Amino acid sequence: MAEALRRVLSAGRAARPGEDGTAGPPLLLLGSPLPELLQLLASAHEAPGPVPSLLLLDGLEEYLAEDSGAQEAAYLAALLLDTAAYFSHRLGASGSCGLVVALETQKERDGDAPHLTLLQRYFPAQCWLQPDALGLGQQHCVQASLERGKLSPRMEWSVTFLPNGEMKITPQPTQASKPGPD
């Protein structure tokens, strides 16, 4: 996924130079050890160049797997939110800096998610992707669910990738009591 994201985002870099306070290219945070990532985020306000329009961290589970405890997970989440808020403030009326954090939860891998509850406190909006979760037997079907927090209704879609490359998105009925993926 990281290489595909780099290709897509580098195309956006050429299209949006981000000069003079306008939103610049997304900042892709990948492949650094946890101490380097923390240092990068803590010093991001000092970096020259355009203000990023998006902070994208893929593979949060890799950083949490580095023997980090709840305190380190909370610190990383808070630093990500603070950095995005700082960049949004710098952009002012011209836009805001989004934040997308992707992770494969331990719960998805072996039935336990030690930091998931803590992360849900920092990131209340969550998008869950489950391959063929609808049991349609289709190899290229994904169920997408979006929860914006406990007070908002859960939204769900079936995303099917057709042989011709077309993507078909179908809204699904929601079940109010249905929790996130097990």
C-alpha positions in Angstrom: 0.0 0.0 0.0 2.8 2.4 0.8 4.3 2.4 -2.7 0.8 2.9 -4.3 0.2 5.9 -1.9 3.6 7.4 -2.8 2.7 7.3 -6.5 -0.7 8.9 -6.0 0.6 11.5 -3.6 3.6 12.4 -5.8 1.2 13.2 -8.6 -0.7 15.6 -6.2 2.6 17.3 -5.3 3.1 18.4 -8.9 -0.4 19.7 -9.2 -0.4 21.6 -5.9 2.8 23.4 -5.1 1.5 24.9 -1.8 3.2 28.3 -1.9 2.4 31.3 0.3 0.1 29.6 2.9 -2.0 27.5 0.6 -2.3 23.8 1.2 0.7 21.9 0.1 1.1 18.3 -0.7 0.2 15.5 1.7 2.9 14.5 4.2 3.3 10.7 4.1 4.7 9.3 7.4 6.1 5.9 6.6 9.0 3.7 7.5 10.6 5.5 10.4 11.3 3.9 13.8 9.0 5.3 16.5 11.6 7.7 18.0 12.3 9.2 14.6 8.5 9.6 13.9 8.0 11.3 17.3 11.0 13.7 16.6 9.6 14.4 13.1 6.2 15.3 14.4 7.6 17.3 17.4 9.7 19.4 15.0 7.3 19.7 12.1 6.5 23.3 12.9 10.1 24.2 12.2 10.3 22.5 8.8 10.6 24.9 5.8 8.4 24.5 2.8 4.6 24.4 2.2 2.1 23.5 4.9 0.8 19.9 4.2 -2.8 19.5 3.3 -2.9 16.0 4.9 -0.9 14.0 7.3 -1.1 10.3 6.4 0.3 7.6 8.7 0.0 4.1 7.4 0.8 1.1 9.6 0.2 2.5 13.1 0.3 -1.1 14.3 4.0 -1.3 13.4 4.8 1.6 15.7 2.7 0.2 18.5 4.4 -3.2 18.1 7.8 -1.7 19.0 7.2 -2.6 22.7 5.3 0.6 23.3 2.9 0.8 26.1 -0.3 2.8 26.5 1.6 6.0 27.4 3.6 5.9 24.1 0.4 5.1 22.1 -1.4 8.1 23.7 1.7 10.3 23.1 1.9 9.4 19.4 -1.9 9.9 18.9 -1.8 13.3 20.7 1.2 14.4 18.7 -0.5 13.5 15.4 -3.6 15.4 16.4 -1.6 18.4 17.6 0.5 18.5 14.4 -2.5 18.4 12.2 -4.2 21.2 14.3 -1.0 23.3 14.0 -0.9 23.0 10.3 -4.6 23.7 10.0 -4.1 26.9 12.0 -1.2 27.9 9.7 -3.5 27.4 6.7 -6.2 29.6 8.2 -9.1 30.3 6.0 -7.5 28.8 3.0 -8.1 25.2 4.3 -7.2 22.7 6.9 -4.8 19.8 7.3 -6.5 16.5 7.5 -5.2 13.5 9.4 -5.6 9.8 8.3 -4.2 7.1 10.5 -4.4 3.5 9.2 -3.8 0.4 11.2 -4.6 -3.2 11.2 -5.8 -3.9 14.7 -4.5 -6.8 16.8 -8.1 -7.8 17.2 -8.3 -8.4 13.4 -5.2 -10.5 13.6 -5.6 -12.6 16.7 -8.6 -11.6 18.7 -7.1 -8.9 21.0 -6.7 -5.2 20.6 -4.6 -3.8 23.5 -4.4 -0.2 22.4 -7.7 0.0 20.4 -9.8 1.5 23.2 -7.1 4.1 23.9 -6.8 5.0 20.2 -10.6 5.3 19.9 -10.5 8.0 22.5 -8.1 10.1 20.4 -9.6 9.1 17.0 -13.4 8.9 17.4 -14.1 8.8 13.7 -13.3 5.3 12.3 -13.5 3.6 9.0 -13.5 -0.2 9.0 -12.7 -2.2 5.9 -13.6 -5.9 5.8 -12.9 -8.1 2.7 -16.0 -10.0 1.6 -17.7 -9.3 5.0 -21.1 -9.6 3.4 -20.5 -13.2 2.6 -21.3 -12.7 -1.1 -18.4 -15.0 -2.1 -17.0 -12.2 -4.3 -13.2 -12.1 -4.4 -13.2 -8.3 -5.0 -15.8 -7.1 -2.5 -15.2 -5.1 0.6 -17.6 -3.8 3.3 -16.8 -0.3 4.3 -18.2 1.1 7.6 -17.8 4.6 8.9 -18.4 5.7 12.5 -18.0 9.3 13.3 -18.4 8.8 17.1 -20.8 7.3 19.5 -23.5 9.9 18.8 -23.5 9.6 15.0 -25.1 6.8 13.1 -22.9 4.1 11.6 -22.9 4.2 7.8 -22.0 1.1 5.6 -21.4 0.4 2.0 -20.5 -2.6 -0.1 -17.6 -1.7 -2.4 -17.2 -4.1 -5.4 -14.4 -4.0 -7.9 -15.7 -5.2 -11.3 -13.5 -7.1 -13.8 -13.4 -4.0 -16.1 -11.8 -2.0 -13.2 -15.0 -0.1 -12.4 -15.8 0.4 -8.7 -19.4 -0.1 -7.6 -20.5 1.4 -4.3 -23.8 0.2 -2.8 -25.2 1.7 0.5 -26.1 -1.0 3.0 -28.7 -0.9 5.7 -27.2 0.0 9.1 -27.7 -1.8 12.3 -27.7 0.7 15.2 -26.4 -1.9 17.8 -23.7 -3.3 15.5 -20.3 -2.7 17.0 -17.0 -2.3 15.0 -15.5 -5.5 13.4 -14.9 -8.4 15.7 
